[in-house]
Amino acid sequence: MSTKHFAVIGHPIGHTMSPFIHKRLFDLAGIDADYTKFDIAPDKLSGEYENTLKKLDGYNVTIPHKQAIVKLLDGLDSKAEMFGSVNTVANRDGKAFGYTTDPDGFIKAVEAAGIELDGRIMILGCGGAARAIAFELALLGKPFEFAVRRESVGKAGLLCLDITRKLPDTEVSFGLIDQIIGTVDVLINATPVGMYPNVDDQPIHNCAIGRCAAVFDAIYNPLETALVKRARANGSKAAGGMAMLVWQAAVAQKHWNGTEFDKKDIEQLCLDAAEEMMKNY
């Protein structure tokens, strides 16, 4: 059997954990495959799609290509079509099919952290990560709200309209991130605030964090963001995004090769990926 070829694309791609994670997953599944990364500028995506991406067996898609790649593909699964976003592409018989595995990774990670998605759920931000999480919550029938910066109010309004147009029974609203009032049962940070190298930054003030019963931060670098540290210091349940990253990769492998992974193997890979990341920072 010949070696299969996979990659991750983005811009800038920088240091990414995807090669480490996927190589381990290929080993666990006994699949002969390699995995690399391609830094592709937005204006080069169409050309690289024809010249490079079509020759792969599959690839992952990260910022800023998750929505732009959609128009180049031959087909989408139902969630990717609904969300308007793709982070995994499988090439089969000359056709490219797009999927989104971020929502699966989110749900698995939240479950692993013992966080129940009930009560008042608030998503910080309204970008790509927020969009994927929001649609998954809507599909689960959960009411939620966005908290955004003033300059993102228009974008948040359009996202709410898109969600309610596709899923009319969804209860969703938005407000300003610096005007959060009352208690929050589950706070989800889907902004890049607090990501390496700006590790001391927090997306909301300490007083607002103190009113959150549980916190999930989609950021995985650093492993424990300032937001997660503050929430834990307050006695709240809190988790970072490494488990989400690993689980969404495992689901991508299912789309590529039909592979399933043992929960304990994924839990160990989360620990190993965390250790590997610490070596590089």
Steps between C-alpha positions, in 0.01 A plus 500: 500500500639841401556783748210744538564874507330757725563858612367808675463833319479850646661845501707559691543137595790544744547227757203267489428193710310332217798303354590358843139407580416346163822301476418346837146425384631332184730287717211402728291401198787317328475720190802575281471875452693825521375842605649842427397868508455757224499875556262626231417870468131576431567618143687176426232257621337430162832435330631276778169314503557394139877450522546351847188424702333280240802266512455428872279233652364759741583813693398721790408864454565778749487882505437676262378234253211326680231686308693581181572131431128418483446636149784285363368165623279247323278428800435571868352298782183639659672677789768661284229624264291638785796661675653631177841391626739211434801385700548153347509395134507142370601435138330191360497384139592843370236681707554720807254480788495745791415444867511695823631310801544797737150453651571132572828595663326763712232262628753225581727746682219649707382152598855402599520812720174412676333823384125472441359718224199625691373828639631832373761429231711788369742493206771766486561608140321439173777376268555156349541307825200675654293421193574128513427477873184709467349285227573186700326649804206595279476146364493376861210735573700707748426873546814716500632850449804667347710764673704703251703816461316813387656483153368144456135575579399501133674167437336348809159614382551338161615177663191491721281554193676220314454259792130579546437484126642147484377389843190714573436366850839617632504748786803720435595860577810717524642778716822685570791310652580784741143519626440145623260504794365224722625147544605267218473122524737422211738752351669402171794703374511482121723807461881496462543718810749330733668295226879472490697729509245731669451259788414761765198634312142411598190545282288623795562664837564305820166607648315343205709182521404476866135468398565201271427151632698328223745617235616338176778675308547379141861623511750216546823704508566564782350188654361709786404851391468793740123454471518133601740578786271769638190278471673213682622739770135595551407134546326471162531209261733604220670336201723606212478402134758220462238224531287677239797511263580130544140381478423699185812343346375153593166571331685627190680165485163326499399697191831419329545135588194384693710456814363502855713562808482381857413774747800412719736530202363848427536602864865387493558685174364818660763466773777422252401790272507734800849377589619537141366854478682600818831397338450761230411798718 
